[in-house]
Each structure stands twice: as C-alpha cells, then as structure tokens.
C-alpha cells in the first residue's frame, strides 16, 4: 500500500484521526477534528507536514503527492458541485499553511 500524503475532511467523510496533529499541522488537524465531531465545516483536504519537509530537503516531492492532490481536488469538486476554473460558478479554495506547533 502506498503512503498517504493527502487527507480529506468534511462532506460526511473525514480521513484524519485523533492524534494526527504532527502529521496534519495545527490548522489541518483542527479542521479534521471538527469534521470528525460532526461540526459543519466546508470540505477540504490537508497535505501532510511530511510533504513540506520533503520539499524543503529536496526541492521537490514524489509524483504520488501530485496524484493524491488531484484525487482530493476531484473529491472536493464533486462534494461541492463546482469545478476549479469554471467561468460561471468557479470552485474557490483557500490555501493556508499550518505548523505542527
């Protein structure tokens, strides 16, 4: 099984679990926990802190990360019924960083 680098949250499906703050970062972990508790949060996904470390150390990350981001983006578009780049009703996203501490 391949390593997981992208975790989806919200839309009745949350992949993150309690205790994953070091992996998901502060904001990602908080959103995952709120979604897991049933609090309504807009769906989204978190790219793990491991990917940041890989990029900082190597200047790149493996193709599997891009593949998992593409899959999560597709899931997000389906959940919201919108498409990134749509001229009439585009999917708008917020990109935020979140340190482990």
N, CA, C and O atoms as CSV, one atom per row, in Angstrom:
chain,resi,resn,atom,element,x,y,z
A,1,UNK,N,N,0.832,-1.180,0.000
A,1,UNK,CA,C,0.000,0.000,0.000
A,1,UNK,C,C,0.882,1.250,0.000
A,1,UNK,O,O,1.879,1.317,0.719
A,2,UNK,N,N,0.507,2.229,-0.806
A,2,UNK,CA,C,1.261,3.469,-0.906
A,2,UNK,C,C,1.067,4.328,0.339
A,2,UNK,O,O,0.062,4.223,1.041
A,3,UNK,N,N,2.045,5.171,0.588
A,3,UNK,CA,C,1.949,6.083,1.719
A,3,UNK,C,C,0.934,7.182,1.423
A,3,UNK,O,O,0.782,7.611,0.279
A,4,UNK,N,N,0.249,7.627,2.459
A,4,UNK,CA,C,-0.786,8.650,2.313
A,4,UNK,C,C,-0.194,10.010,2.678
A,4,UNK,O,O,0.388,10.178,3.749
A,5,UNK,N,N,-0.351,10.979,1.770
A,5,UNK,CA,C,0.169,12.325,1.976
A,5,UNK,C,C,-0.915,13.389,1.972
A,5,UNK,O,O,-0.650,14.535,2.335
A,6,UNK,N,N,-2.142,13.033,1.567
A,6,UNK,CA,C,-3.242,13.992,1.484
A,6,UNK,C,C,-4.453,13.399,2.197
A,6,UNK,O,O,-4.857,12.270,1.916
A,7,UNK,N,N,-5.030,14.169,3.124
A,7,UNK,CA,C,-6.164,13.720,3.931
A,7,UNK,C,C,-7.364,14.627,3.690
A,7,UNK,O,O,-7.272,15.839,3.883
A,8,UNK,N,N,-8.481,14.055,3.275
A,8,UNK,CA,C,-9.715,14.779,3.001
A,8,UNK,C,C,-10.513,14.940,4.290
A,8,UNK,O,O,-10.475,14.071,5.160
A,9,UNK,N,N,-11.236,16.054,4.411
A,9,UNK,CA,C,-12.122,16.239,5.563
A,9,UNK,C,C,-13.418,16.890,5.117
A,9,UNK,O,O,-13.454,17.612,4.120
A,10,UNK,N,N,-14.482,16.629,5.863
A,10,UNK,CA,C,-15.793,17.210,5.598
A,10,UNK,C,C,-16.608,16.375,4.634
A,10,UNK,O,O,-16.200,15.283,4.238
A,11,UNK,N,N,-17.774,16.903,4.257
A,11,UNK,CA,C,-18.671,16.246,3.302
A,11,UNK,C,C,-18.951,14.799,3.713
A,11,UNK,O,O,-18.898,13.890,2.885
A,12,UNK,N,N,-19.248,14.598,4.992
A,12,UNK,CA,C,-19.582,13.278,5.526
A,12,UNK,C,C,-18.448,12.265,5.418
A,12,UNK,O,O,-18.689,11.060,5.498
A,13,UNK,N,N,-17.222,12.733,5.239
A,13,UNK,CA,C,-16.084,11.823,5.156
A,13,UNK,C,C,-14.851,12.532,5.684
A,13,UNK,O,O,-14.443,13.560,5.144
A,14,UNK,N,N,-14.263,11.994,6.726
A,14,UNK,CA,C,-13.051,12.588,7.280
A,14,UNK,C,C,-12.003,11.498,7.445
A,14,UNK,O,O,-12.210,10.519,8.163
A,15,UNK,N,N,-10.880,11.682,6.773
A,15,UNK,CA,C,-9.831,10.667,6.791
A,15,UNK,C,C,-8.861,10.830,7.952
A,15,UNK,O,O,-8.238,9.862,8.386
A,16,UNK,N,N,-8.734,12.047,8.451
A,16,UNK,CA,C,-7.840,12.274,9.577
A,16,UNK,C,C,-8.398,11.666,10.854
A,16,UNK,O,O,-9.611,11.530,11.012
A,17,UNK,N,N,-7.492,11.298,11.771
A,17,UNK,CA,C,-7.906,10.693,13.041
A,17,UNK,C,C,-7.311,11.483,14.193
A,17,UNK,O,O,-6.350,12.235,14.028
A,18,UNK,N,N,-7.899,11.296,15.351
A,18,UNK,CA,C,-7.400,11.952,16.552
A,18,UNK,C,C,-5.929,11.598,16.761
A,18,UNK,O,O,-5.519,10.458,16.544
A,19,UNK,N,N,-5.153,12.570,17.178
A,19,UNK,CA,C,-3.739,12.332,17.455
A,19,UNK,C,C,-2.820,12.555,16.269
A,19,UNK,O,O,-1.638,12.219,16.346
A,20,UNK,N,N,-3.326,13.116,15.165
A,20,UNK,CA,C,-2.508,13.293,13.962
A,20,UNK,C,C,-2.001,14.729,13.793
A,20,UNK,O,O,-1.699,15.141,12.673
A,21,UNK,N,N,-1.903,15.485,14.868
A,21,UNK,CA,C,-1.518,16.894,14.768
A,21,UNK,C,C,-0.139,17.075,14.142
A,21,UNK,O,O,0.049,17.978,13.327
A,22,UNK,N,N,0.814,16.246,14.501
A,22,UNK,CA,C,2.153,16.361,13.913
A,22,UNK,C,C,2.139,16.117,12.412
A,22,UNK,O,O,2.934,16.710,11.682
A,23,UNK,N,N,1.265,15.270,11.952
A,23,UNK,CA,C,1.192,14.932,10.533
A,23,UNK,C,C,0.381,15.953,9.743
A,23,UNK,O,O,0.742,16.299,8.618
A,24,UNK,N,N,-0.722,16.439,10.332
A,24,UNK,CA,C,-1.635,17.330,9.611
A,24,UNK,C,C,-1.379,18.808,9.861
A,24,UNK,O,O,-1.943,19.654,9.167
A,25,UNK,N,N,-0.537,19.138,10.841
A,25,UNK,CA,C,-0.325,20.532,11.196
A,25,UNK,C,C,-1.492,21.047,12.024
A,25,UNK,O,O,-2.526,20.387,12.122
A,26,UNK,N,N,-1.332,22.204,12.610
A,26,UNK,CA,C,-2.333,22.749,13.517
A,26,UNK,C,C,-3.689,22.987,12.871
A,26,UNK,O,O,-4.705,22.514,13.380
A,27,UNK,N,N,-3.721,23.713,11.753
A,27,UNK,CA,C,-4.994,24.024,11.095
A,27,UNK,C,C,-5.639,22.768,10.522
A,27,UNK,O,O,-6.834,22.545,10.713
A,28,UNK,N,N,-4.868,21.956,9.831
A,28,UNK,CA,C,-5.412,20.734,9.225
A,28,UNK,C,C,-5.975,19.798,10.271
A,28,UNK,O,O,-7.038,19.208,10.082
A,29,UNK,N,N,-5.265,19.665,11.370
A,29,UNK,CA,C,-5.736,18.795,12.451
A,29,UNK,C,C,-7.020,19.349,13.056
A,29,UNK,O,O,-7.964,18.601,13.308
A,30,UNK,N,N,-7.056,20.663,13.289
A,30,UNK,CA,C,-8.250,21.279,13.863
A,30,UNK,C,C,-9.468,21.094,12.980
A,30,UNK,O,O,-10.545,20.765,13.479
A,31,UNK,N,N,-9.324,21.295,11.688
A,31,UNK,CA,C,-10.444,21.111,10.757
A,31,UNK,C,C,-10.887,19.650,10.718
A,31,UNK,O,O,-12.082,19.357,10.696
A,32,UNK,N,N,-9.930,18.752,10.710
A,32,UNK,CA,C,-10.250,17.327,10.704
A,32,UNK,C,C,-11.003,16.926,11.967
A,32,UNK,O,O,-11.979,16.179,11.902
A,33,UNK,N,N,-10.550,17.422,13.111
A,33,UNK,CA,C,-11.205,17.098,14.380
A,33,UNK,C,C,-12.627,17.648,14.428
A,33,UNK,O,O,-13.549,16.965,14.872
A,34,UNK,N,N,-12.799,18.890,13.966
A,34,UNK,CA,C,-14.149,19.469,13.960
A,34,UNK,C,C,-15.079,18.665,13.059
A,34,UNK,O,O,-16.217,18.386,13.435
A,35,UNK,N,N,-14.607,18.292,11.875
A,35,UNK,CA,C,-15.421,17.493,10.957
A,35,UNK,C,C,-15.729,16.128,11.564
A,35,UNK,O,O,-16.847,15.627,11.439
A,36,UNK,N,N,-14.737,15.528,12.222
A,36,UNK,CA,C,-14.921,14.221,12.847
A,36,UNK,C,C,-15.957,14.271,13.969
A,36,UNK,O,O,-16.670,13.296,14.204
A,37,UNK,N,N,-16.039,15.413,14.662
A,37,UNK,CA,C,-17.003,15.573,15.753
A,37,UNK,C,C,-18.402,15.937,15.245
A,37,UNK,O,O,-19.343,16.041,16.032
A,38,UNK,N,N,-18.533,16.128,13.940
A,38,UNK,CA,C,-19.843,16.440,13.383
A,38,UNK,C,C,-20.121,17.924,13.242
A,38,UNK,O,O,-21.229,18.314,12.874
A,39,UNK,N,N,-19.134,18.755,13.530
A,39,UNK,CA,C,-19.290,20.192,13.337
A,39,UNK,C,C,-19.225,20.461,11.836
A,39,UNK,O,O,-18.366,19.920,11.139
A,40,UNK,N,N,-20.129,21.290,11.348
A,40,UNK,CA,C,-20.170,21.576,9.920
A,40,UNK,C,C,-18.994,22.468,9.534
A,40,UNK,O,O,-18.911,23.622,9.952
A,41,UNK,N,N,-18.111,21.928,8.750
A,41,UNK,CA,C,-17.002,22.700,8.178
A,41,UNK,C,C,-17.021,22.470,6.670
A,41,UNK,O,O,-17.381,21.384,6.216
A,42,UNK,N,N,-16.641,23.469,5.899
A,42,UNK,CA,C,-16.578,23.242,4.452
A,42,UNK,C,C,-15.585,22.120,4.159
A,42,UNK,O,O,-14.544,22.037,4.811
A,43,UNK,N,N,-15.888,21.256,3.191
A,43,UNK,CA,C,-14.954,20.182,2.874
A,43,UNK,C,C,-13.646,20.732,2.321
A,43,UNK,O,O,-13.599,21.815,1.738
A,44,UNK,N,N,-12.599,19.965,2.517
A,44,UNK,CA,C,-11.286,20.347,2.021
A,44,UNK,C,C,-10.307,19.215,2.205
A,44,UNK,O,O,-10.699,18.083,2.489
A,45,UNK,N,N,-9.053,19.511,2.046
A,45,UNK,CA,C,-8.033,18.485,2.264
A,45,UNK,C,C,-6.764,19.114,2.798
A,45,UNK,O,O,-6.498,20.301,2.606
A,46,UNK,N,N,-5.991,18.286,3.473
A,46,UNK,CA,C,-4.737,18.711,4.079
A,46,UNK,C,C,-3.601,17.909,3.476
A,46,UNK,O,O,-3.670,16.684,3.377
A,47,UNK,N,N,-2.557,18.612,3.074
A,47,UNK,CA,C,-1.327,17.974,2.608
A,47,UNK,C,C,-0.427,17.864,3.830
A,47,UNK,O,O,-0.213,18.855,4.529
A,48,UNK,N,N,0.096,16.691,4.094
A,48,UNK,CA,C,0.820,16.447,5.341
A,48,UNK,C,C,2.098,17.276,5.478
A,48,UNK,O,O,2.677,17.749,4.500
A,49,UNK,N,N,2.502,17.426,6.718
A,49,UNK,CA,C,3.736,18.142,7.018
A,49,UNK,C,C,4.949,17.402,6.438
A,49,UNK,O,O,5.994,18.011,6.209
A,50,UNK,N,N,4.814,16.112,6.204
A,50,UNK,CA,C,5.905,15.333,5.595
A,50,UNK,C,C,6.241,15.860,4.208
A,50,UNK,O,O,7.405,15.875,3.808
A,51,UNK,N,N,5.215,16.295,3.472
A,51,UNK,CA,C,5.426,16.811,2.122
A,51,UNK,C,C,6.224,18.108,2.187
A,51,UNK,O,O,7.110,18.336,1.363
A,52,UNK,N,N,5.916,18.948,3.152
A,52,UNK,CA,C,6.672,20.191,3.338
A,52,UNK,C,C,8.134,19.874,3.635
A,52,UNK,O,O,9.039,20.487,3.069
A,53,UNK,N,N,8.353,18.924,4.514
A,53,UNK,CA,C,9.724,18.541,4.855
A,53,UNK,C,C,10.456,17.983,3.637
A,53,UNK,O,O,11.621,18.307,3.405
A,54,UNK,N,N,9.767,17.140,2.858
A,54,UNK,CA,C,10.375,16.605,1.630
A,54,UNK,C,C,10.790,17.730,0.698
A,54,UNK,O,O,11.898,17.740,0.162
A,55,UNK,N,N,9.878,18.676,0.516
A,55,UNK,CA,C,10.152,19.775,-0.402
A,55,UNK,C,C,11.307,20.646,0.106
A,55,UNK,O,O,12.174,21.056,-0.665
A,56,UNK,N,N,11.302,20.919,1.403
A,56,UNK,CA,C,12.375,21.739,1.973
A,56,UNK,C,C,13.736,21.047,1.835
A,56,UNK,O,O,14.745,21.710,1.593
A,57,UNK,N,N,13.768,19.725,1.989
A,57,UNK,CA,C,15.025,18.972,1.927
A,57,UNK,C,C,15.497,18.691,0.509
A,57,UNK,O,O,16.699,18.632,0.252
A,58,UNK,N,N,14.542,18.515,-0.427
A,58,UNK,CA,C,14.890,18.050,-1.770
A,58,UNK,C,C,14.536,19.015,-2.894
A,58,UNK,O,O,14.996,18.845,-4.023
A,59,UNK,N,N,13.726,20.020,-2.598
A,59,UNK,CA,C,13.279,20.928,-3.652
A,59,UNK,C,C,12.179,20.341,-4.515
A,59,UNK,O,O,11.800,20.925,-5.531
A,60,UNK,N,N,11.665,19.186,-4.113
A,60,UNK,CA,C,10.594,18.529,-4.859
A,60,UNK,C,C,9.940,17.476,-3.968
A,60,UNK,O,O,10.371,17.230,-2.842
A,61,UNK,N,N,8.905,16.872,-4.498
A,61,UNK,CA,C,8.248,15.759,-3.811
A,61,UNK,C,C,7.844,14.739,-4.864
A,61,UNK,O,O,7.779,15.077,-6.046
A,62,UNK,N,N,7.569,13.495,-4.467
A,62,UNK,CA,C,7.289,12.447,-5.446
A,62,UNK,C,C,5.946,12.636,-6.153
A,62,UNK,O,O,5.049,13.300,-5.634
A,63,UNK,N,N,5.821,12.053,-7.325
A,63,UNK,CA,C,4.609,12.139,-8.146
A,63,UNK,C,C,3.371,11.666,-7.386
A,63,UNK,O,O,2.271,12.160,-7.637
A,64,UNK,N,N,3.530,10.729,-6.474
A,64,UNK,CA,C,2.376,10.229,-5.707
A,64,UNK,C,C,1.675,11.362,-4.958
A,64,UNK,O,O,0.461,11.311,-4.762
A,65,UNK,N,N,2.418,12.376,-4.542
A,65,UNK,CA,C,1.815,13.516,-3.845
A,65,UNK,C,C,0.895,14.268,-4.813
A,65,UNK,O,O,-0.246,14.578,-4.470
A,66,UNK,N,N,1.384,14.558,-6.009
A,66,UNK,CA,C,0.570,15.241,-7.021
A,66,UNK,C,C,-0.666,14.420,-7.353
A,66,UNK,O,O,-1.759,14.969,-7.490
A,67,UNK,N,N,-0.501,13.117,-7.481
A,67,UNK,CA,C,-1.643,12.235,-7.777
A,67,UNK,C,C,-2.690,12.307,-6.664
A,67,UNK,O,O,-3.887,12.377,-6.939
A,68,UNK,N,N,-2.237,12.291,-5.408
A,68,UNK,CA,C,-3.173,12.347,-4.285
A,68,UNK,C,C,-3.845,13.720,-4.185
A,68,UNK,O,O,-5.014,13.801,-3.808
A,69,UNK,N,N,-3.138,14.783,-4.512
A,69,UNK,CA,C,-3.740,16.116,-4.533
A,69,UNK,C,C,-4.820,16.177,-5.608
A,69,UNK,O,O,-5.908,16.702,-5.368
A,70,UNK,N,N,-4.526,15.646,-6.785
A,70,UNK,CA,C,-5.510,15.615,-7.874
A,70,UNK,C,C,-6.762,14.841,-7.464
A,70,UNK,O,O,-7.879,15.270,-7.752
A,71,UNK,N,N,-6.579,13.709,-6.798
A,71,UNK,CA,C,-7.721,12.905,-6.333
A,71,UNK,C,C,-8.555,13.683,-5.303
A,71,UNK,O,O,-9.785,13.670,-5.356
A,72,UNK,N,N,-7.877,14.357,-4.373
A,72,UNK,CA,C,-8.586,15.125,-3.354
A,72,UNK,C,C,-9.325,16.312,-3.972
A,72,UNK,O,O,-10.436,16.638,-3.554
A,73,UNK,N,N,-8.720,16.950,-4.954
A,73,UNK,CA,C,-9.365,18.070,-5.629
A,73,UNK,C,C,-10.616,17.592,-6.370
A,73,UNK,O,O,-11.641,18.274,-6.363
A,74,UNK,N,N,-10.533,16.444,-6.998
A,74,UNK,CA,C,-11.696,15.866,-7.686
A,74,UNK,C,C,-12.811,15.564,-6.682
A,74,UNK,O,O,-13.982,15.833,-6.951
A,75,UNK,N,N,-12.450,15.013,-5.544
A,75,UNK,CA,C,-13.424,14.717,-4.492
A,75,UNK,C,C,-14.070,16.004,-3.980
A,75,UNK,O,O,-15.274,16.039,-3.724
A,76,UNK,N,N,-13.271,17.059,-3.831
A,76,UNK,CA,C,-13.772,18.346,-3.369
A,76,UNK,C,C,-14.745,18.947,-4.389
A,76,UNK,O,O,-15.807,19.454,-4.025
A,77,UNK,N,N,-14.373,18.884,-5.655
A,77,UNK,CA,C,-15.252,19.401,-6.709
A,77,UNK,C,C,-16.581,18.651,-6.728
A,77,UNK,O,O,-17.636,19.265,-6.889
A,78,UNK,N,N,-16.537,17.351,-6.566
A,78,UNK,CA,C,-17.757,16.540,-6.537
A,78,UNK,C,C,-18.610,16.889,-5.322
A,78,UNK,O,O,-19.827,17.032,-5.438
A,79,UNK,N,N,-17.981,17.026,-4.163
A,79,UNK,CA,C,-18.708,17.327,-2.932
A,79,UNK,C,C,-19.430,18.668,-3.005
A,79,UNK,O,O,-20.519,18.819,-2.453
A,80,UNK,N,N,-18.828,19.636,-3.684
A,80,UNK,CA,C,-19.401,20.977,-3.741
A,80,UNK,C,C,-20.172,21.262,-5.027
A,80,UNK,O,O,-20.838,22.290,-5.141
A,81,UNK,N,N,-20.082,20.360,-5.984
A,81,UNK,CA,C,-20.772,20.566,-7.256
A,81,UNK,C,C,-20.229,21.747,-8.039
A,81,UNK,O,O,-20.961,22.395,-8.787
A,82,UNK,N,N,-18.954,22.022,-7.869
A,82,UNK,CA,C,-18.300,23.130,-8.573
A,82,UNK,C,C,-16.986,22.636,-9.148
A,82,UNK,O,O,-16.464,21.602,-8.732
A,83,UNK,N,N,-16.452,23.389,-10.114
A,83,UNK,CA,C,-15.212,22.988,-10.749
A,83,UNK,C,C,-14.221,24.151,-10.716
A,83,UNK,O,O,-14.570,25.293,-11.013
A,84,UNK,N,N,-12.994,23.840,-10.353
A,84,UNK,CA,C,-11.925,24.826,-10.346
A,84,UNK,C,C,-11.763,25.368,-11.769
A,84,UNK,O,O,-11.625,24.592,-12.715
A,85,UNK,N,N,-11.779,26.686,-11.925
A,85,UNK,CA,C,-11.610,27.294,-13.238
A,85,UNK,C,C,-12.891,27.485,-14.027
A,85,UNK,O,O,-12.847,28.023,-15.133
A,86,UNK,N,N,-14.038,27.060,-13.492
A,86,UNK,CA,C,-15.305,27.237,-14.193
A,86,UNK,C,C,-15.565,28.735,-14.385
A,86,UNK,O,O,-15.418,29.511,-13.440
A,87,UNK,N,N,-15.947,29.145,-15.584
A,87,UNK,CA,C,-16.150,30.563,-15.874
A,87,UNK,C,C,-17.384,31.144,-15.198
A,87,UNK,O,O,-17.388,32.329,-14.868
A,88,UNK,N,N,-18.437,30.347,-14.980
A,88,UNK,CA,C,-19.692,30.855,-14.437
A,88,UNK,C,C,-19.823,30.708,-12.923
A,88,UNK,O,O,-20.345,31.602,-12.257
A,89,UNK,N,N,-19.360,29.608,-12.387
A,89,UNK,CA,C,-19.518,29.335,-10.957
A,89,UNK,C,C,-18.301,28.555,-10.459
A,89,UNK,O,O,-18.399,27.359,-10.184
A,90,UNK,N,N,-17.154,29.232,-10.344
A,90,UNK,CA,C,-15.925,28.502,-10.026
A,90,UNK,C,C,-15.847,28.037,-8.579
A,90,UNK,O,O,-16.421,28.644,-7.674
A,91,UNK,N,N,-15.127,26.954,-8.393
A,91,UNK,CA,C,-14.774,26.497,-7.053
A,91,UNK,C,C,-13.693,27.430,-6.532
A,91,UNK,O,O,-12.654,27.603,-7.168
A,92,UNK,N,N,-13.937,28.023,-5.391
A,92,UNK,CA,C,-12.954,28.880,-4.754
A,92,UNK,C,C,-12.337,28.123,-3.591
A,92,UNK,O,O,-13.050,27.479,-2.822
A,93,UNK,N,N,-11.035,28.193,-3.456
A,93,UNK,CA,C,-10.346,27.482,-2.381
A,93,UNK,C,C,-9.452,28.449,-1.616
A,93,UNK,O,O,-9.024,29.477,-2.142
A,94,UNK,N,N,-9.185,28.102,-0.388
A,94,UNK,CA,C,-8.256,28.848,0.450
A,94,UNK,C,C,-7.078,27.939,0.747
A,94,UNK,O,O,-7.258,26.798,1.172
A,95,UNK,N,N,-5.890,28.435,0.527
A,95,UNK,CA,C,-4.679,27.650,0.806
A,95,UNK,C,C,-3.995,28.296,1.995
A,95,UNK,O,O,-3.659,29.480,1.967
A,96,UNK,N,N,-3.792,27.502,3.047
A,96,UNK,CA,C,-3.199,28.018,4.283
A,96,UNK,C,C,-2.123,27.062,4.759
A,96,UNK,O,O,-2.227,25.849,4.575
A,97,UNK,N,N,-1.111,27.607,5.360
A,97,UNK,CA,C,-0.100,26.750,5.970
A,97,UNK,C,C,-0.426,26.617,7.452
A,97,UNK,O,O,-1.074,27.484,8.040
A,98,UNK,N,N,0.024,25.539,8.035
A,98,UNK,CA,C,-0.214,25.316,9.457
A,98,UNK,C,C,0.887,24.470,10.058
A,98,UNK,O,O,1.010,23.282,9.759
A,99,UNK,N,N,1.675,25.084,10.898
A,99,UNK,CA,C,2.784,24.371,11.527
A,99,UNK,C,C,2.273,23.360,12.542
A,99,UNK,O,O,1.136,23.439,13.006
A,100,UNK,N,N,3.129,22.417,12.873
A,100,UNK,CA,C,2.779,21.398,13.885
A,100,UNK,C,C,2.568,22.029,15.246
A,100,UNK,O,O,1.740,21.567,16.031
A,101,UNK,N,N,3.320,23.086,15.525
A,101,UNK,CA,C,3.196,23.770,16.818
A,101,UNK,C,C,3.016,25.259,16.611
A,101,UNK,O,O,2.894,26.007,17.581
